[in-house]
């Protein structure tokens, strides 16, 4: 939880910069890529290595990113390295994405289905979720055979479990009581 508290000002600053420049999606993509690089075990080890200077660490990070970082992203990386916060990039990205989604009245929906959904089924689910949450829904769909049948959806901190596995678990819990 502390990492989120520390990451929030960085995410808000990046969001303000991206919003002012009309580059919300561009920054989302950059932060996603930088978060992946920051999360790689070798990068995490380098971040904690006291023998590396800030400039050396920046060089390693920039090389891992493919040297495709625009000037503003380079400045962010240098600031994070200077403040010993490079490991916060995944949290910064998550918070940034939440701010972006809020601005665009969009919510992410993680949809797990026992079987692959066709376009009509997915469209119907998204329409129902948009009506329920009064926001545009960006679906992230996966197949989970353990659900046996049906779907499980998570939007924000709300879980909607319409799976056979969920119903069996609920019945088992009720029988135990």
ABEGO torsion letter per residue (X at the ends): XAAAAAAAAAAAAAAAAAAAAGAAAAAAAAAAAAAAAAABAAAAAAAABAABBAAAAAAAAAAAAGGABBAAAAAAAAAAAAAGAAAAAAAAAAAAAAAAAAAAGBBBBBBBBABBBBAAAAAAAAAAAAAAAGBBBBBBBBBBAAAGBEBBBBBEABBBBABAAAAAAAAAAAAAX
